Amino acid sequence: MGGSDGTITFKVAKGEKGSEVTFQRIFGKAKNKALNSFLFAIPNDMVFAGEKPEPQGPVREIEQRGFGPDLGQQFVIIDEDGLAKAFTDRVMAERVRKQVVFAKERLVSIAWWGGADSKMTHSIETADTGPVVVFTRHRGGAKNLELNTWLFAVANDASFRVEGYPEPPADKTSARRLDLTGIMRPGDRNAFGKPTRITDKEGLANAFPKSTWQDLIDKQVDFTKERLLLFAWSGSGGDRLSFKVNSGFKDGKEQTIVAFRYQPSDDKSDAEHLYLFAVPYAAVWSLTRARPAP
């Protein structure tokens, strides 16, 4: 699969075992995808050598829907050893290996049960940390269910997340906003800025002096595995703070990235804002500021 203007080139060279032909796929620049197929005649005494394609953009699909084993809802392979362990079919593993450049990208496998006509689309977002590939699962209208598997190569300098059908169950160990119902903490009368980090009960008591507030929050957090990020500011009643949980490649391993997005508003009303998030210690976080909302 590639752009509708995709093509293929080849070159013949002399090697140790005689003449060798090498093919290279050119994905093209067209946004509409198409199945590109080519047929060549190769002399029996000529060696065939496939050439790994250079990555084009932060993401590309490997093979077609249904290719590869069920590795769970989301699985990342970062090197050839991981590929060999995940793909026990050696022929299939070798087929994939020839299509990926692990020095520049990793493999992302996505699987779910859905209609036989289910689809997967992706879009690219920009963030301070680099491009973000957003995969979206589409259920389809077919009543018969089947296992859908998809395999993508994602650039190491890009992060990604998976959205759409089916909605995953709430993960109480992942980044999340805590319930502050009943807490009327006085505002700091400050403009929006970086959050206050709370890593233990002492820090919690400093930020929330009432014992009843501390008890409410303490039930929702495990300080041995996660810390709290407190955003408190005075601003427009239309100000918004949201977050997405992405997966990025850093220091040779896949890592959770919690991306916060602050969007101020031009609304003239005044309000005190209080947001408290639990973020795993193993995760990193980023903060971007969007243009004001009308």
C-alpha positions in Angstrom: 0.0 0.0 0.0 1.2 3.5 -0.8 0.3 6.7 -2.6 -1.5 6.3 -5.9 1.6 7.7 -7.6 3.8 5.1 -6.0 6.3 3.3 -8.2 9.3 0.9 -8.0 12.8 1.1 -9.4 15.5 -1.5 -9.7 19.2 -1.8 -10.4 21.5 -4.6 -11.4 25.0 -5.0 -10.0 27.8 -7.6 -10.0 28.2 -9.4 -6.7 30.2 -12.3 -5.2 27.5 -14.7 -6.4 27.0 -13.1 -9.9 24.5 -10.6 -11.1 22.2 -9.2 -8.4 19.0 -7.2 -8.9 17.8 -4.8 -6.1 14.3 -3.3 -6.1 13.3 -0.2 -4.2 9.8 1.0 -3.6 9.0 4.7 -4.0 5.9 5.5 -1.9 5.0 8.7 -3.8 3.5 11.9 -2.4 -0.2 11.4 -3.1 -2.4 11.4 0.0 -4.9 8.9 -1.4 -3.7 5.3 -0.8 -3.7 2.5 -3.4 -2.5 -1.0 -3.7 0.6 -0.9 -6.0 1.5 -4.2 -7.7 4.4 -4.8 -10.2 5.5 -7.9 -12.0 9.1 -8.6 -13.2 10.9 -11.4 -15.0 14.2 -12.3 -13.5 16.8 -14.8 -15.0 17.2 -17.9 -13.0 20.9 -17.3 -12.6 20.4 -13.8 -11.1 20.3 -13.2 -7.4 17.3 -11.2 -6.0 17.9 -8.8 -3.2 15.1 -6.8 -1.6 16.1 -3.3 -0.5 14.7 -1.8 2.7 12.7 1.4 1.9 13.8 4.6 3.4 11.2 5.8 5.9 8.8 8.4 4.3 7.3 10.6 7.0 6.7 9.5 10.6 4.5 6.5 9.8 3.8 3.9 7.1 1.8 0.7 6.9 3.6 -2.6 6.7 1.8 -5.2 4.6 -2.1 -5.1 4.7 -4.8 -5.5 7.3 -4.8 -9.0 8.8 -1.1 -9.6 8.4 0.8 -10.7 11.5 0.0 -12.4 14.8 -2.3 -11.1 17.5 0.1 -9.3 19.9 -2.6 -7.6 21.9 -4.3 -4.2 21.6 -1.0 -2.4 21.3 2.5 -3.8 21.0 5.8 -2.2 20.1 8.9 -4.0 18.6 12.1 -2.0 18.7 14.7 -4.4 17.2 15.3 -7.6 15.3 15.4 -9.7 18.5 12.0 -8.4 19.5 10.7 -9.2 16.0 12.0 -12.7 16.2 10.3 -13.3 19.6 6.9 -11.7 18.5 6.8 -13.3 15.0 7.4 -17.0 15.6 6.7 -17.7 11.9 10.2 -17.2 10.5 9.1 -16.6 6.9 6.7 -13.9 8.1 9.4 -12.4 10.4 11.9 -12.2 7.6 9.3 -10.6 5.3 8.8 -7.8 7.9 12.5 -7.4 8.6 13.2 -6.5 5.1 10.7 -3.6 5.3 11.8 -1.9 8.5 14.9 0.1 9.4 15.2 -0.3 13.2 17.9 2.3 13.4 15.3 4.9 12.5 11.9 3.4 13.3 10.1 0.8 15.4 7.1 -1.5 14.6 3.7 -0.9 16.2 1.2 -3.7 16.1 -2.5 -2.9 16.8 -5.2 -5.6 17.1 -8.9 -5.7 18.1 -12.1 -7.6 17.5 -14.5 -5.7 15.2 -16.5 -5.9 12.0 -15.1 -7.6 9.0 -15.1 -4.2 7.3 -13.2 -2.4 10.1 -10.7 0.2 9.1 -7.7 2.0 10.6 -6.8 5.5 9.7 -4.0 7.8 11.0 -3.3 11.5 11.2 -0.3 13.5 12.3 -0.4 16.1 15.1 2.5 18.5 16.0 3.8 18.9 19.5 6.8 20.3 21.2 8.2 16.8 21.5 7.9 16.2 17.8 5.2 14.6 15.5 2.4 12.6 17.1 0.8 9.8 15.0 -2.8 9.3 16.0 -4.2 5.9 15.0 -8.0 5.7 14.9 -9.9 2.4 14.9 -13.2 2.3 13.0 -15.7 -0.4 13.9 -17.4 -0.7 10.4 -20.9 -1.8 9.8 -20.5 -5.5 9.4 -22.2 -7.7 12.0 -19.8 -10.5 11.7 -16.8 -10.0 14.0 -13.2 -10.9 13.3 -9.8 -10.2 14.6 -8.3 -7.1 13.0 -4.5 -6.8 13.0 -2.5 -3.9 11.7 1.3 -3.3 11.5 2.9 0.1 11.1 6.5 1.4 11.1 6.7 4.6 13.3 9.7 6.9 13.3 11.7 6.9 16.5 11.4 10.6 16.7 7.6 10.4 16.7 5.2 9.4 19.5 1.8 7.8 18.9 -1.5 6.9 20.5 -4.5 4.8 19.6 -8.1 6.0 19.7 -11.5 5.0 18.5 -13.4 1.7 18.7 -13.3 -0.2 21.0 -12.9 2.2 23.9 -10.4 0.6 26.3 -11.4 0.1 29.9 -10.3 2.8 32.4 -6.7 2.3 33.5 -6.3 3.3 37.1 -2.6 3.0 36.9 -2.2 5.3 33.9 -2.2 9.1 33.9 -5.6 10.5 35.0 -7.4 13.5 36.4 -8.4 13.1 40.0 -11.8 13.8 41.5 -11.7 17.0 43.6 -15.5 17.1 44.3 -16.1 18.9 47.5 -12.7 20.6 47.7 -13.0 24.4 47.7 -9.3 25.2 47.8 -8.6 29.0 47.6 -7.1 30.1 44.3 -3.5 31.2 44.0 -4.6 34.3 41.9 -1.8 33.4 39.6 -1.7 33.2 35.8 -1.5 29.8 34.2 2.0 28.3 34.5 3.9 25.1 35.2 2.3 22.7 37.7 3.3 22.0 41.3 4.8 18.6 41.7 3.6 16.6 44.7 5.5 13.4 45.5 4.5 12.5 49.0 1.9 13.0 51.8 3.9 16.0 53.2 3.7 17.7 49.8 0.0 16.9 49.6 -0.6 18.5 53.1 1.2 21.6 52.0 -1.0 22.0 48.9 -4.3 20.9 50.5 -4.2 21.8 54.2 -7.5 20.3 55.3 -7.3 16.6 56.4 -10.6 15.7 54.7 -9.2 17.0 51.4 -6.0 15.0 51.9 -8.0 11.8 52.7 -10.1 12.2 49.5 -7.0 12.6 47.3 -4.9 10.0 49.1 -7.4 7.3 48.2 -6.9 8.0 44.5 -3.1 8.0 44.4 -0.2 5.6 45.1 2.9 7.7 45.9 5.2 4.6 45.5 4.4 4.5 41.8 3.2 8.0 40.8 3.3 11.7 41.6 0.8 14.4 41.4 0.8 17.5 39.1 -1.3 20.4 40.4 -2.4 23.1 38.1 -4.1 26.1 39.8 -4.6 29.4 38.2 -7.0 32.4 37.9 -8.3 33.2 34.4 -11.2 33.2 32.1 -14.1 31.0 32.8 -13.6 29.5 29.3 -10.0 28.4 30.0 -9.4 24.7 29.4 -6.7 22.1 30.3 -6.7 18.7 28.6 -4.3 15.8 28.2 -3.5 12.9 25.9 -1.4 9.8 26.7 1.1 9.1 23.9 3.8 6.5 23.5 7.3 7.7 22.5 10.7 6.2 21.9 13.5 7.5 24.2 16.8 6.2 25.3 16.3 3.0 23.4 13.0 2.1 24.9 9.3 2.9 24.5 8.0 5.4 27.1 4.7 6.9 28.1 4.4 10.7 27.3 1.6 12.6 29.0 0.9 15.6 26.8 -0.9 18.5 28.5 -2.6 21.2 26.4 -3.7 24.5 27.9 -6.1 26.6 25.9 -6.9 30.1 27.2 -10.2 31.8 26.3 -11.1 35.4 25.4 -14.3 35.0 27.5 -14.5 37.9 29.9 -15.7 35.9 32.9 -13.4 35.3 35.8 -12.8 31.9 37.4 -10.5 29.9 39.7 -9.2 26.7 38.0 -8.0 23.6 39.9 -6.8 20.5 38.1 -4.9 17.6 39.8 -3.4 14.7 37.8 -1.7 11.5 38.8 1.2 10.6 36.5 3.3 7.4 36.7 7.0 8.0 37.7 8.0 6.1 34.6 6.2 8.6 32.3 7.4 11.9 31.1 5.1 14.9 30.6 5.0 17.9 28.3 2.9 21.1 28.3 1.8 23.2 25.3 -0.2 26.3 25.0 -2.8 26.6 22.3 -4.2 29.7 20.7 -7.1 31.4 22.7 -10.5 30.0 22.1 -13.2 32.5 21.1 
